[in-house]
Amino acid sequence: MGGNAIPPLTRRLAGALLLLLALGLGLLPPAVGTAAGAAGRHHKAAVKEGSGASIQDAAERSEVQKTLRRIASGGPFLHHQDGTVFANREGRLPAKARGYYHEYTVETPGSPDRGARRIIRGTGGELYYTHDHYRTFLRIDPEAFR
């Protein structure tokens, strides 16, 4: 072993300490940190305010509109998961008690499964749309889809 060599265990410990220090100082994005840390810092940046006009693709808007009509009329829903509790584990929506949010599938034509699109509805009536399976949300106004 040369005079300047750092043992592997020491390098790993130093790397771990640097990571913890960077997280503590807020130098790394929240996704690198713990789920609890991410939840406290993420939701404001992850939810964009909008009327729904931000959904430019006509086919996608049409599918969102169909899902909003199903939600308003209480069904019928196409997937057994529709209407189930959305736990907000990613912490990207405003923090609420478990059971506050429920999720509904927005169809993705041609997808072999449910796809990535969802509408999340809060008990207070607020609606959020995600096209990328809970990574980002757009707060939507159902009136923009009438």
Buried (B, 14 or more C-beta within 10 A) or exposed (E): EEEEEEEEEEEEEEEEEEBEEEBEEEEBEBEEBEEEBBBEBBBEEBBEEBBBEBBEEEEBBBBBBBBBEBBEEEEEBBEEEBBEEBEBEBBBBBEEEEEBBBBBBBBBEEEEEBBBBBBBBBEEEBBBBBBEEBEBBBBBBBEBBE
